[in-house]
Amino acid sequence: MRSQDSRTADPGSGRPDRAPRRWGRTETLLAAGIAAVIAVLGGAAIYAASGNSSPQVPGPPPVHHAEGGVDRPGPGRPQGRPLHGQEVVAVGAGGFITVVSQSGTVTATTPNSITVRSDDGFTQTWATAAGEGSTVAVGDAMAVRGVQNGLIAELTDVLGR
C-alpha cells in the first residue's frame, strides 16, 4: 500500500499541491532570446514579402521587460547595452544573411571604410559607400549595423553617433 502526501491538488489525483515555480534568470533570458529571434524572423519575412531590393537590414524592435522597462537593467537582465554581435537571418526563398552590429569609438577612417573599437577591445573595419568614411572622424562614438560577406562587414546603417 502506498502512502500519500496529505496535501493534494485533487484528492483523487495523488499529486501534491505545490505553489507555482517563479521564473529564474535562465528562463527569463531564454524567453527574451526566443522573442528576439521571432522578431528578427518576422522582420525578415516581411522584408522578403515586400520585394524590396534596397540593402537595408531588418532589425529587431526594442526588448521589453516587465520589471526593467525598455532596454533598462532589471532582475535577470545583463547590465548595459550590447557592444557587438551577429545574427543569421533568413531572407527570400532559402537565402540567408549574417547581420552584424557594433557600438564603440572610431579608430581609423578612409574614404571607403571606418574602423570601430568596442569597449571590450573588439575591433571591426566596416566597408562604406564611396566617400562615406570621410564623413566620420577618429574619436567619434557610433553604433553601426551591416551585413557580413565573408571577411568583409558592409555598413548599411548608422544607428547613432
N, C-alpha and C positions, 0 to 999 in steps of 0.2 A: 504494500500500500504506500502511495506517495504522499508526503506531507505537502501542504500548500501554504504559501505565504498568506497571512491573514489580510494583507492589503491587495485587493484585486480590482481591476477596472470593471470587470463584468464577473459576477460571482461564478458563472459557469465557464469562463474562458481560461482561468488558471494563470492569466498574465498579471504580473504585479502592476500596481498603479504607480507610475513614475511621472515626475514633473518633466515637461519638455526640455530637452537639452538646448542651451543657448549656443549660437554660432561663435566659434573662436576665430582667431586670426587667420588660420588656414582656410576655413570655409569662406570667410569674407573676401580674402584675396582671390580665391578661386572664382567666386561669384563675380567679382569685378573684372577679372580676366576674361571670363566667358562673355560678359556683357560687352566688353571692348571688342572681342573677336566678332560677335554678332553685329555690332555697329559697323565695323570695317567691312565685313562681308556684305551687309545690306547696302552700304555706300557703293561698294564695287559693283553690286548687281544693278543698282540704279544708274551708275555711270555707264555700265556696259549696255543697258537697255536704252539709254538716251542716244546712243550712236555718236556721242561727242568724240571728236578726234583731237581735241586740244590736249596738251601734255599735262594738264592739271591732275594732281593725285588726290584721290578721295582720302579724307581724314576722319578719324572718329570724333564724335561730339565730346564735350567735357564729361568727365566721370562724375556722377552724382553719388554722394554718400549720405545716408540718413543722419549720421551723427556729426560729420565734419563739414557738411556743405559741399560746394563745388570746388574741387581741387584744393581743399584745405586738409591739413593733417587732422587725423582723428584716430580713435582706437582701432588698431589693426591695420592702419594705413602707413606706408613708408613716409618718412618726413621729406619734404621738398619736392621739387619738380624733376621730371626725367632729364638727364643730361644728354643721352644719345640712345638710339635703338633702331631696330629694323623689324619689319613685318612682311610676310609674303601674302599678297592679296590676289585672289582670283579675278581675272578680267576677261571679258569676251567668252568665246566658246573654247574652253580648255586652256586659256592663257593665264599666265601668272606674272606679276611684277613684284620686285622687292622694294618696298617703301622704306626710306631711311630718314631719320631726323636727328637733329643735334642742336644744342644750345651751348654758347660759350663766347669766347673772345677771338676776334680776327687776329691772326698772327702773321699773315702774308697775303698779298694780292698781286694778280697780274691782270691784264685786260680780259683774260678768258677764264680766270679761276680765283677762288678765295680759299684760304685755309683757316679752319676754326679749331680752337683748342677748348675742350670742356674742362670743368673744374677738377675732374678726376685724372686729367692728363691725356685723355683720348684726343687724338688729332686726326682730322679728315680734311682732305683737299676736295673741293667741290668745283666741277666744271660749270661755267656760267655761259650765258649767251654772249656773243661778241661784244666786248667793251663793258659789260656789266660789272666785271670785277673791279674796274677803275672807279666805280661809284661808291666803293666801300673803303674805309680807312683802317689801317692797322690799329688795334686797340678798341674798335667798335664792338659792343656786345650785341649779339644777334642770335635768333632762333631760326633755323632753316629746315626745309624738308625737300626731298627729291627722290629720284629713282636710282637704284644701284644697277649698273650694267657692267657685269664682270668686276673689274677692279675700280671702275670709274663711278663716282657718285655725281649724278647730273642734278643740279639745283633747279627746282621747279617753283618753289615758294619761299619767300622770306616772311616768316611768321611774326617777327618782331625785331625791333632794333632798340 
